[in-house]
Amino acid sequence: HTASPDRLWQSVCVVILCVFSAVQEVRLVCVDVPSETEATVGGVMKLTCIYCMKREEISAKTKVDWFYNGSASDYRRMLIYQYDHEPQEPEDAEMYWKGRLTWNGSKDLQDISISIVNVSANDSGTYECEVSRFFEFDSFKHTTNKKITIELRVKMQVTVSLCVVCIVLVMLCSVLFLLLFKPTYWKAGSCFQGFI
């Protein structure tokens, strides 16, 4: 018994509609992950700040302020980057930060991270991401706030390659093996007698 072409076409259409409906139901999931806390001199460091929203909150107005607080021995709170309708450097930001910070957030403003370009040893310290969300439903207004603190530690760039380290380790293991498991019957050339 074979299906008619019309019946087959209807079945294909139903399958396509089911798949399309399923795809429409798929939504991106926001996961709140902590920021990395170690950077290398000369590299790029992403300071991760995530503030997940519910679907109905997506239309909220978002304002983000990034602060650098220095280190424990040299505390000084300064605004270094912000998002208010668009990512921007504050007008009064210190020259030290100008051109070194870039927006690394998402379009839906759930990821509101920034990156430090050309990391220097002086970038070690405490960073704060302060987020304010403003909701307006008819006559009801509501504000939520979140603050994320990141303790950044900058290390000097490592110049020894992994390959060199592996070669040295193999050589040390070989020498150690020969010293510990040196059979008494190993004499010059005697281990090759069976091959000659």
N, CA and C atoms as a LAMMPS dump frame, in Angstrom:
ITEM: TIMESTEP
0
ITEM: NUMBER OF ATOMS
588
ITEM: BOX BOUNDS ff ff ff
-5.0000000000000000e+02 5.0000000000000000e+02
-5.0000000000000000e+02 5.0000000000000000e+02
-5.0000000000000000e+02 5.0000000000000000e+02
ITEM: ATOMS id mol type element x y z
1 1 1 N 0.85 -1.171 0
2 1 2 C 0 0 0
3 1 3 C 0.903 1.244 0
4 2 1 N 0.809 2.095 -0.969
5 2 2 C 1.607 3.313 -1.059
6 2 3 C 0.719 4.528 -0.84
7 3 1 N 1.3 5.547 -0.253
8 3 2 C 0.561 6.778 0.014
9 3 3 C 0.473 7.608 -1.255
10 4 1 N -0.615 8.324 -1.397
11 4 2 C -0.779 9.194 -2.56
12 4 3 C 0.14 10.404 -2.416
13 5 1 N 0.518 11.033 -3.541
14 5 2 C 1.394 12.212 -3.469
15 5 3 C 0.799 13.335 -2.618
16 6 1 N -0.532 13.511 -2.681
17 6 2 C -1.166 14.563 -1.868
18 6 3 C -1.027 14.272 -0.38
19 7 1 N -1.243 13.011 -0.035
20 7 2 C -1.144 12.609 1.382
21 7 3 C 0.307 12.758 1.877
22 8 1 N 1.257 12.402 1.04
23 8 2 C 2.667 12.539 1.382
24 8 3 C 3.029 14.012 1.567
25 9 1 N 2.56 14.861 0.677
26 9 2 C 2.817 16.294 0.767
27 9 3 C 2.232 16.888 2.047
28 10 1 N 1.027 16.471 2.439
29 10 2 C 0.406 16.94 3.673
30 10 3 C 1.242 16.526 4.885
31 11 1 N 1.734 15.303 4.863
32 11 2 C 2.559 14.819 5.976
33 11 3 C 3.838 15.63 6.1
34 12 1 N 4.469 15.931 4.968
35 12 2 C 5.693 16.733 4.984
36 12 3 C 5.402 18.126 5.539
37 13 1 N 4.307 18.717 5.14
38 13 2 C 3.938 20.048 5.628
39 13 3 C 3.696 20.038 7.134
40 14 1 N 3.026 19.004 7.632
41 14 2 C 2.774 18.9 9.067
42 14 3 C 4.094 18.794 9.824
43 15 1 N 5.027 17.98 9.323
44 15 2 C 6.328 17.828 9.97
45 15 3 C 7.08 19.156 9.978
46 16 1 N 7.071 19.871 8.864
47 16 2 C 7.751 21.166 8.762
48 16 3 C 7.133 22.16 9.747
49 17 1 N 5.807 22.192 9.853
50 17 2 C 5.154 23.093 10.803
51 17 3 C 5.503 22.746 12.241
52 18 1 N 5.576 21.453 12.557
53 18 2 C 5.942 21.033 13.923
54 18 3 C 7.376 21.46 14.258
55 19 1 N 8.285 21.256 13.321
56 19 2 C 9.68 21.645 13.547
57 19 3 C 9.789 23.156 13.707
58 20 1 N 9.1 23.901 12.848
59 20 2 C 9.135 25.357 12.92
60 20 3 C 8.581 25.844 14.257
61 21 1 N 7.494 25.235 14.726
62 21 2 C 6.903 25.62 16.015
63 21 3 C 7.858 25.32 17.155
64 22 1 N 8.535 24.182 17.082
65 22 2 C 9.489 23.82 18.13
66 22 3 C 10.645 24.803 18.164
67 23 1 N 11.133 25.21 16.985
68 23 2 C 12.237 26.163 16.912
69 23 3 C 11.81 27.512 17.492
70 24 1 N 10.562 27.908 17.257
71 24 2 C 10.064 29.176 17.796
72 24 3 C 10.057 29.171 19.32
73 25 1 N 9.884 27.997 19.937
74 25 2 C 9.835 27.89 21.389
75 25 3 C 11.213 27.891 22.038
76 26 1 N 12.26 27.698 21.238
77 26 2 C 13.609 27.682 21.788
78 26 3 C 14.012 29.108 22.139
79 27 1 N 14.485 29.297 23.351
80 27 2 C 14.924 30.62 23.792
81 27 3 C 16.339 30.518 24.322
82 28 1 N 17.061 31.592 24.192
83 28 2 C 18.41 31.608 24.738
84 28 3 C 18.35 31.575 26.264
85 29 1 N 19.264 30.847 26.84
86 29 2 C 19.316 30.723 28.287
87 29 3 C 20.462 31.587 28.807
88 30 1 N 20.191 32.339 29.824
89 30 2 C 21.212 33.178 30.443
90 30 3 C 21.797 32.423 31.624
91 31 1 N 23.113 32.319 31.662
92 31 2 C 23.794 31.639 32.761
93 31 3 C 24.73 32.645 33.432
94 32 1 N 24.561 32.782 34.727
95 32 2 C 25.371 33.728 35.492
96 32 3 C 26.684 33.051 35.871
97 33 1 N 27.762 33.391 35.167
98 33 2 C 29.07 32.782 35.436
99 33 3 C 30.005 33.826 36.055
100 34 1 N 30.872 33.383 36.959
101 34 2 C 31.819 34.327 37.561
102 34 3 C 32.914 34.721 36.569
103 35 1 N 33.525 35.842 36.813
104 35 2 C 34.589 36.339 35.95
105 35 3 C 35.899 35.62 36.254
106 36 1 N 36.754 35.538 35.26
107 36 2 C 38.126 35.1 35.494
108 36 3 C 38.77 36.158 36.383
109 37 1 N 39.773 35.763 37.157
110 37 2 C 40.385 36.719 38.079
111 37 3 C 41.891 36.864 37.887
112 38 1 N 42.455 36.173 36.888
113 38 2 C 43.891 36.295 36.609
114 38 3 C 44.095 36.748 35.175
115 39 1 N 44.929 37.751 35.017
116 39 2 C 45.257 38.275 33.692
117 39 3 C 46.768 38.226 33.508
118 40 1 N 47.2 38.312 32.258
119 40 2 C 48.625 38.304 31.94
120 40 3 C 49.002 39.643 31.322
121 41 1 N 50.135 40.168 31.726
122 41 2 C 50.618 41.45 31.201
123 41 3 C 50.68 41.385 29.674
124 42 1 N 50.134 42.411 29.027
125 42 2 C 50.157 42.501 27.571
126 42 3 C 48.969 41.857 26.888
127 43 1 N 48.159 41.09 27.632
128 43 2 C 47.017 40.389 27.044
129 43 3 C 45.732 41.194 27.103
130 44 1 N 44.636 40.508 26.784
131 44 2 C 43.295 41.09 26.874
132 44 3 C 42.562 40.34 27.975
133 45 1 N 41.901 41.064 28.868
134 45 2 C 41.193 40.448 29.987
135 45 3 C 39.731 40.838 29.965
136 46 1 N 38.848 39.831 29.906
137 46 2 C 37.41 40.1 29.961
138 46 3 C 36.976 40.09 31.422
139 47 1 N 36.376 41.201 31.853
140 47 2 C 35.78 41.297 33.182
141 47 3 C 34.298 40.962 33.006
142 48 1 N 33.931 39.763 33.429
143 48 2 C 32.582 39.253 33.171
144 48 3 C 31.594 39.764 34.21
145 49 1 N 30.503 40.327 33.704
146 49 2 C 29.405 40.792 34.551
147 49 3 C 28.116 40.381 33.854
148 50 1 N 27.344 39.524 34.517
149 50 2 C 26.107 39.018 33.925
150 50 3 C 24.962 39.278 34.894
151 51 1 N 23.858 39.778 34.353
152 51 2 C 22.66 40.043 35.135
153 51 3 C 21.489 39.521 34.313
154 52 1 N 21.092 38.297 34.596
155 52 2 C 20.023 37.641 33.826
156 52 3 C 18.676 38.299 34.098
157 53 1 N 17.846 38.308 33.064
158 53 2 C 16.503 38.87 33.178
159 53 3 C 15.483 37.821 32.775
160 54 1 N 14.276 37.97 33.314
161 54 2 C 13.164 37.142 32.871
162 54 3 C 12.68 37.694 31.541
163 55 1 N 11.943 36.869 30.809
164 55 2 C 11.475 37.27 29.484
165 55 3 C 10.706 38.585 29.517
166 56 1 N 9.852 38.774 30.53
167 56 2 C 9.039 39.988 30.584
168 56 3 C 9.848 41.225 30.968
169 57 1 N 11.096 41.008 31.43
170 57 2 C 11.93 42.131 31.841
171 57 3 C 12.814 42.658 30.716
172 58 1 N 12.812 42.014 29.572
173 58 2 C 13.722 42.372 28.484
174 58 3 C 13.568 43.833 28.065
175 59 1 N 12.394 44.395 28.234
176 59 2 C 12.183 45.782 27.803
177 59 3 C 12.659 46.805 28.84
178 60 1 N 13.287 46.37 29.908
179 60 2 C 13.752 47.299 30.939
180 60 3 C 14.889 48.179 30.411
181 61 1 N 14.963 49.392 30.952
182 61 2 C 16.078 50.286 30.635
183 61 3 C 17.235 49.896 31.553
184 62 1 N 18.426 49.786 30.982
185 62 2 C 19.582 49.317 31.746
186 62 3 C 20.668 50.383 31.783
187 63 1 N 21.239 50.571 32.973
188 63 2 C 22.372 51.48 33.147
189 63 3 C 23.463 50.699 33.881
190 64 1 N 24.699 50.786 33.379
191 64 2 C 25.818 50.051 33.966
192 64 3 C 26.964 51.016 34.24
193 65 1 N 27.528 50.919 35.436
194 65 2 C 28.723 51.687 35.791
195 65 3 C 29.809 50.705 36.219
196 66 1 N 30.986 50.834 35.605
197 66 2 C 32.153 50.031 35.975
198 66 3 C 33.111 50.92 36.757
199 67 1 N 33.518 50.44 37.94
200 67 2 C 34.433 51.191 38.794
201 67 3 C 35.721 50.401 39.003
202 68 1 N 36.816 51.143 39.153
203 68 2 C 38.092 50.561 39.58
204 68 3 C 38.375 51.132 40.956
205 69 1 N 38.602 50.241 41.93
206 69 2 C 38.814 50.683 43.314
207 69 3 C 40.268 50.593 43.75
208 70 1 N 41.157 50.27 42.845
209 70 2 C 42.556 50.136 43.22
210 70 3 C 42.786 48.861 44.015
211 71 1 N 43.861 48.852 44.764
212 71 2 C 44.191 47.688 45.593
213 71 3 C 43.917 48.021 47.047
214 72 1 N 44.077 47.035 47.919
215 72 2 C 43.825 47.255 49.347
216 72 3 C 44.741 48.334 49.915
217 73 1 N 45.975 48.388 49.421
218 73 2 C 46.922 49.379 49.936
219 73 3 C 46.768 50.751 49.265
220 74 1 N 46.058 50.801 48.142
221 74 2 C 45.915 52.05 47.391
222 74 3 C 44.468 52.193 46.92
223 75 1 N 43.53 52.379 47.869
224 75 2 C 42.108 52.46 47.539
225 75 3 C 41.765 53.811 46.931
226 76 1 N 41.154 53.774 45.762
227 76 2 C 40.656 54.988 45.109
228 76 3 C 39.554 54.571 44.138
229 77 1 N 38.342 54.963 44.398
230 77 2 C 37.191 54.559 43.578
231 77 3 C 37.039 55.526 42.41
232 78 1 N 37.097 54.969 41.194
233 78 2 C 36.929 55.821 40.015
234 78 3 C 36.06 55.134 38.968
235 79 1 N 35.205 55.904 38.339
236 79 2 C 34.359 55.414 37.254
237 79 3 C 35.23 55.282 36.013
238 80 1 N 35.28 54.059 35.437
239 80 2 C 36.159 53.846 34.285
240 80 3 C 35.4 53.547 32.99
241 81 1 N 34.137 53.072 33.099
242 81 2 C 33.363 52.754 31.891
243 81 3 C 31.887 52.722 32.268
244 82 1 N 31.012 52.972 31.288
245 82 2 C 29.587 52.931 31.578
246 82 3 C 28.759 52.594 30.335
247 83 1 N 27.561 52.146 30.618
248 83 2 C 26.561 51.921 29.568
249 83 3 C 25.316 52.679 29.986
250 84 1 N 24.921 53.64 29.152
251 84 2 C 23.69 54.385 29.366
252 84 3 C 23.155 54.706 27.971
253 85 1 N 22.298 53.857 27.473
254 85 2 C 21.782 53.874 26.096
255 85 3 C 22.808 53.337 25.099
256 86 1 N 24.093 53.449 25.433
257 86 2 C 25.177 52.919 24.596
258 86 3 C 26.45 52.811 25.437
259 87 1 N 27.377 51.921 25.022
260 87 2 C 28.636 51.817 25.766
261 87 3 C 29.483 53.064 25.548
262 88 1 N 30.13 53.541 26.617
263 88 2 C 30.914 54.772 26.487
264 88 3 C 31.931 54.916 27.617
265 89 1 N 33.007 55.623 27.305
266 89 2 C 33.965 56.014 28.336
267 89 3 C 33.418 57.259 29.003
268 90 1 N 33.518 57.353 30.322
269 90 2 C 33.076 58.592 30.981
270 90 3 C 33.948 59.762 30.519
271 91 1 N 33.368 60.936 30.445
272 91 2 C 34.119 62.113 30
273 91 3 C 35.283 62.427 30.926
274 92 1 N 35.105 62.166 32.224
275 92 2 C 36.153 62.501 33.192
276 92 3 C 37.036 61.303 33.564
277 93 1 N 37.042 60.264 32.726
278 93 2 C 37.89 59.091 33.002
279 93 3 C 39.363 59.479 32.918
280 94 1 N 40.174 58.864 33.765
281 94 2 C 41.604 59.162 33.752
282 94 3 C 42.223 58.736 32.423
283 95 1 N 43.246 59.43 32.008
284 95 2 C 43.935 59.11 30.744
285 95 3 C 44.447 57.671 30.724
286 96 1 N 44.792 57.15 31.885
287 96 2 C 45.313 55.788 31.989
288 96 3 C 44.351 54.775 31.37
289 97 1 N 43.041 55.021 31.499
290 97 2 C 42.034 54.075 31.009
291 97 3 C 41.56 54.369 29.588
292 98 1 N 41.808 55.553 29.093
293 98 2 C 41.296 55.958 27.77
294 98 3 C 41.791 55.007 26.68
295 99 1 N 40.842 54.453 25.917
296 99 2 C 41.174 53.576 24.786
297 99 3 C 41.585 52.168 25.178
298 100 1 N 41.614 51.854 26.476
299 100 2 C 42.046 50.517 26.915
300 100 3 C 40.876 49.627 27.312
301 101 1 N 39.673 50.181 27.382
302 101 2 C 38.5 49.4 27.773
303 101 3 C 37.536 49.313 26.597
304 102 1 N 37.005 48.102 26.368
305 102 2 C 36.05 47.91 25.272
306 102 3 C 34.818 47.189 25.794
307 103 1 N 33.686 47.476 25.188
308 103 2 C 32.426 46.826 25.546
309 103 3 C 32.464 45.393 25.037
310 104 1 N 32.106 44.449 25.902
311 104 2 C 32.116 43.037 25.543
312 104 3 C 30.791 42.388 25.94
313 105 1 N 29.732 43.187 25.991
314 105 2 C 28.421 42.715 26.423
315 105 3 C 27.553 42.242 25.275
316 106 1 N 26.394 41.72 25.63
317 106 2 C 25.457 41.203 24.627
318 106 3 C 24.433 42.269 24.255
319 107 1 N 23.761 42.03 23.133
320 107 2 C 22.779 42.986 22.632
321 107 3 C 21.576 43.106 23.574
322 108 1 N 21.204 41.983 24.218
323 108 2 C 20.048 42.022 25.126
324 108 3 C 20.407 42.535 26.528
325 109 1 N 21.651 42.909 26.738
326 109 2 C 22.157 43.503 27.982
327 109 3 C 22.019 42.579 29.198
328 110 1 N 22.093 41.281 28.963
329 110 2 C 22.186 40.348 30.089
330 110 3 C 23.666 40.136 30.414
331 111 1 N 24.504 40.126 29.386
332 111 2 C 25.954 40.112 29.567
333 111 3 C 26.403 41.558 29.393
334 112 1 N 26.944 42.134 30.45
335 112 2 C 27.322 43.551 30.436
336 112 3 C 28.803 43.684 30.792
337 113 1 N 29.586 42.812 30.168
338 113 2 C 31.016 42.723 30.454
339 113 3 C 31.809 43.751 29.663
340 114 1 N 33.021 44.019 30.148
341 114 2 C 33.979 44.847 29.419
342 114 3 C 35.301 44.084 29.337
343 115 1 N 36.191 44.551 28.472
344 115 2 C 37.522 43.953 28.371
345 115 3 C 38.577 45.03 28.544
346 116 1 N 39.679 44.636 29.178
347 116 2 C 40.85 45.511 29.3
348 116 3 C 41.818 45.08 28.206
349 117 1 N 42.218 46.011 27.362
350 117 2 C 43.161 45.732 26.283
351 117 3 C 44.558 46.114 26.758
352 118 1 N 45.548 45.322 26.385
353 118 2 C 46.943 45.585 26.761
354 118 3 C 47.088 45.712 28.284
355 119 1 N 46.76 44.629 28.983
356 119 2 C 46.789 44.598 30.446
357 119 3 C 48.182 44.959 30.96
358 120 1 N 48.224 45.779 32.018
359 120 2 C 49.5 46.123 32.657
360 120 3 C 49.471 45.648 34.106
361 121 1 N 50.628 45.58 34.734
362 121 2 C 50.727 45.139 36.122
363 121 3 C 49.926 46.054 37.042
364 122 1 N 49.771 47.318 36.668
365 122 2 C 49.021 48.278 37.486
366 122 3 C 47.515 48.065 37.445
367 123 1 N 47.038 47.132 36.602
368 123 2 C 45.595 46.864 36.507
369 123 3 C 45.096 45.948 37.62
370 124 1 N 46.001 45.399 38.419
371 124 2 C 45.58 44.565 39.547
372 124 3 C 44.734 45.402 40.495
373 125 1 N 43.739 44.771 41.099
374 125 2 C 42.904 45.486 42.055
375 125 3 C 41.464 45.037 41.989
376 126 1 N 40.583 45.848 42.576
377 126 2 C 39.166 45.513 42.675
378 126 3 C 38.354 46.292 41.646
379 127 1 N 37.523 45.553 40.89
380 127 2 C 36.625 46.15 39.903
381 127 3 C 35.198 45.885 40.345
382 128 1 N 34.323 46.847 40.106
383 128 2 C 32.914 46.678 40.44
384 128 3 C 32.054 46.995 39.235
385 129 1 N 31.093 46.113 39.001
386 129 2 C 30.089 46.304 37.953
387 129 3 C 28.778 46.578 38.669
388 130 1 N 28.254 47.787 38.539
389 130 2 C 26.992 48.159 39.178
390 130 3 C 25.93 48.326 38.099
391 131 1 N 24.878 47.512 38.205
392 131 2 C 23.82 47.492 37.192
393 131 3 C 22.518 47.968 37.81
394 132 1 N 21.822 48.85 37.11
395 132 2 C 20.488 49.291 37.518
396 132 3 C 19.537 49.024 36.359
397 133 1 N 18.425 48.406 36.678
398 133 2 C 17.381 48.154 35.669
399 133 3 C 16.123 48.917 36.089
400 134 1 N 15.546 49.628 35.12
401 134 2 C 14.366 50.444 35.378
402 134 3 C 13.201 49.87 34.584
403 135 1 N 12.155 49.43 35.299
404 135 2 C 10.972 48.84 34.677
405 135 3 C 9.81 49.804 34.787
406 136 1 N 8.99 49.811 33.761
407 136 2 C 7.8 50.649 33.792
408 136 3 C 6.651 49.879 33.161
409 137 1 N 5.638 49.562 33.985
410 137 2 C 4.436 48.87 33.52
411 137 3 C 3.251 49.777 33.796
412 138 1 N 2.715 50.355 32.757
413 138 2 C 1.621 51.326 32.895
414 138 3 C 2.041 52.416 33.89
415 139 1 N 1.4 52.493 35.057
416 139 2 C 1.77 53.532 36.029
417 139 3 C 2.725 52.996 37.099
418 140 1 N 3.046 51.72 37.054
419 140 2 C 3.934 51.107 38.048
420 140 3 C 5.386 51.219 37.593
421 141 1 N 6.256 51.707 38.495
422 141 2 C 7.688 51.821 38.199
423 141 3 C 8.465 51.031 39.238
424 142 1 N 9.505 50.364 38.778
425 142 2 C 10.295 49.534 39.687
426 142 3 C 11.762 49.566 39.235
427 143 1 N 12.661 49.544 40.197
428 143 2 C 14.103 49.545 39.909
429 143 3 C 14.755 48.379 40.647
430 144 1 N 15.643 47.679 39.954
431 144 2 C 16.45 46.642 40.609
432 144 3 C 17.919 46.971 40.391
433 145 1 N 18.743 46.581 41.358
434 145 2 C 20.174 46.855 41.297
435 145 3 C 20.955 45.593 41.599
436 146 1 N 22.129 45.509 41.032
437 146 2 C 23.027 44.387 41.311
438 146 3 C 24.456 44.903 41.234
439 147 1 N 25.291 44.409 42.156
440 147 2 C 26.7 44.796 42.14
441 147 3 C 27.547 43.526 42.143
442 148 1 N 28.493 43.462 41.21
443 148 2 C 29.414 42.338 41.117
444 148 3 C 30.818 42.87 41.341
445 149 1 N 31.564 42.21 42.227
446 149 2 C 32.926 42.616 42.55
447 149 3 C 33.902 41.58 42.005
448 150 1 N 34.956 42.061 41.35
449 150 2 C 35.977 41.188 40.765
450 150 3 C 37.338 41.614 41.313
451 151 1 N 38.047 40.677 41.913
452 151 2 C 39.412 40.918 42.399
453 151 3 C 40.367 40.426 41.317
454 152 1 N 40.977 41.344 40.594
455 152 2 C 41.859 40.977 39.487
456 152 3 C 43.314 40.954 39.926
457 153 1 N 43.993 39.876 39.54
458 153 2 C 45.425 39.737 39.812
459 153 3 C 46.139 39.607 38.471
460 154 1 N 47.138 40.448 38.251
461 154 2 C 47.882 40.439 36.989
462 154 3 C 49.231 39.779 37.228
463 155 1 N 49.557 38.819 36.354
464 155 2 C 50.853 38.14 36.468
465 155 3 C 51.698 38.469 35.242
466 156 1 N 53.006 38.336 35.409
467 156 2 C 53.915 38.61 34.3
468 156 3 C 53.762 37.513 33.247
469 157 1 N 54.078 37.856 32.023
470 157 2 C 53.933 36.916 30.919
471 157 3 C 54.96 35.794 31.038
472 158 1 N 54.505 34.563 30.872
473 158 2 C 55.385 33.407 30.926
474 158 3 C 55.989 33.214 29.538
475 159 1 N 57.327 33.11 29.476
476 159 2 C 57.982 32.988 28.176
477 159 3 C 58.433 31.573 27.861
478 160 1 N 58.494 30.695 28.862
479 160 2 C 58.916 29.314 28.621
480 160 3 C 57.75 28.576 27.968
481 161 1 N 58.03 27.939 26.844
482 161 2 C 56.956 27.238 26.152
483 161 3 C 56.689 25.892 26.803
484 162 1 N 55.497 25.406 26.617
485 162 2 C 55.094 24.113 27.153
486 162 3 C 55.936 22.999 26.562
487 163 1 N 56.332 23.145 25.328
488 163 2 C 57.156 22.139 24.652
489 163 3 C 58.5 21.975 25.365
490 164 1 N 59.125 23.073 25.741
491 164 2 C 60.416 23.023 26.428
492 164 3 C 60.265 22.329 27.777
493 165 1 N 59.205 22.645 28.498
494 165 2 C 58.955 22.022 29.793
495 165 3 C 58.781 20.513 29.636
496 166 1 N 58.031 20.085 28.625
497 166 2 C 57.814 18.651 28.384
498 166 3 C 59.128 17.939 28.063
499 167 1 N 59.958 18.534 27.232
500 167 2 C 61.239 17.916 26.865
501 167 3 C 62.123 17.752 28.101
502 168 1 N 62.196 18.769 28.937
503 168 2 C 63.006 18.691 30.151
504 168 3 C 62.469 17.606 31.085
505 169 1 N 61.163 17.52 31.232
506 169 2 C 60.572 16.493 32.091
507 169 3 C 60.868 15.084 31.581
508 170 1 N 60.762 14.864 30.284
509 170 2 C 61.059 13.552 29.696
510 170 3 C 62.52 13.198 29.935
511 171 1 N 63.4 14.146 29.745
512 171 2 C 64.822 13.881 29.967
513 171 3 C 65.099 13.537 31.434
514 172 1 N 64.507 14.284 32.357
515 172 2 C 64.7 13.999 33.782
516 172 3 C 64.159 12.618 34.156
517 173 1 N 63.012 12.259 33.627
518 173 2 C 62.436 10.937 33.904
519 173 3 C 63.333 9.83 33.348
520 174 1 N 63.893 10.048 32.173
521 174 2 C 64.788 9.051 31.572
522 174 3 C 66.031 8.844 32.434
523 175 1 N 66.63 9.92 32.876
524 175 2 C 67.822 9.832 33.721
525 175 3 C 67.473 9.148 35.04
526 176 1 N 66.352 9.519 35.635
527 176 2 C 65.921 8.919 36.887
528 176 3 C 65.679 7.42 36.718
529 177 1 N 65.046 7.038 35.621
530 177 2 C 64.79 5.622 35.333
531 177 3 C 66.104 4.851 35.228
532 178 1 N 67.055 5.415 34.508
533 178 2 C 68.337 4.741 34.339
534 178 3 C 69.091 4.605 35.658
535 179 1 N 68.973 5.615 36.528
536 179 2 C 69.657 5.553 37.82
537 179 3 C 69.01 4.553 38.781
538 180 1 N 67.687 4.495 38.767
539 180 2 C 66.983 3.634 39.715
540 180 3 C 66.892 2.17 39.269
541 181 1 N 66.727 1.953 37.994
542 181 2 C 66.495 0.601 37.496
543 181 3 C 67.649 0.084 36.647
544 182 1 N 68.845 0.438 36.983
545 182 2 C 70.025 0.04 36.215
546 182 3 C 70.327 -1.434 36.519
547 183 1 N 70.046 -2.315 35.602
548 183 2 C 70.337 -3.736 35.824
549 183 3 C 71.842 -3.98 35.829
550 184 1 N 72.245 -4.945 36.616
551 184 2 C 73.677 -5.256 36.733
552 184 3 C 74.228 -5.869 35.457
553 185 1 N 73.39 -6.453 34.624
554 185 2 C 73.878 -7.087 33.399
555 185 3 C 74.052 -6.107 32.25
556 186 1 N 73.754 -4.813 32.449
557 186 2 C 73.954 -3.838 31.39
558 186 3 C 75.434 -3.472 31.369
559 187 1 N 76.075 -3.897 30.404
560 187 2 C 77.463 -3.521 30.209
561 187 3 C 77.558 -2.978 28.799
562 188 1 N 78.613 -2.363 28.508
563 188 2 C 78.766 -1.74 27.193
564 188 3 C 78.514 -2.762 26.086
565 189 1 N 77.475 -2.553 25.341
566 189 2 C 77.184 -3.394 24.184
567 189 3 C 76.456 -4.666 24.498
568 190 1 N 76.328 -5.097 25.771
569 190 2 C 75.729 -6.383 26.068
570 190 3 C 74.218 -6.397 25.827
571 191 1 N 73.578 -5.259 25.908
572 191 2 C 72.141 -5.23 25.691
573 191 3 C 71.799 -5.368 24.214
574 192 1 N 72.777 -5.228 23.323
575 192 2 C 72.525 -5.351 21.895
576 192 3 C 72.95 -6.705 21.344
577 193 1 N 73.425 -7.636 22.196
578 193 2 C 73.939 -8.905 21.701
579 193 3 C 72.898 -9.697 20.939
580 194 1 N 71.664 -9.668 21.358
581 194 2 C 70.627 -10.414 20.661
582 194 3 C 70.288 -9.834 19.29
583 195 1 N 70.661 -8.579 19.04
584 195 2 C 70.332 -7.93 17.773
585 195 3 C 71.446 -8.012 16.763
586 196 1 N 72.646 -8.405 17.197
587 196 2 C 73.804 -8.426 16.28
588 196 3 C 73.999 -9.788 15.702
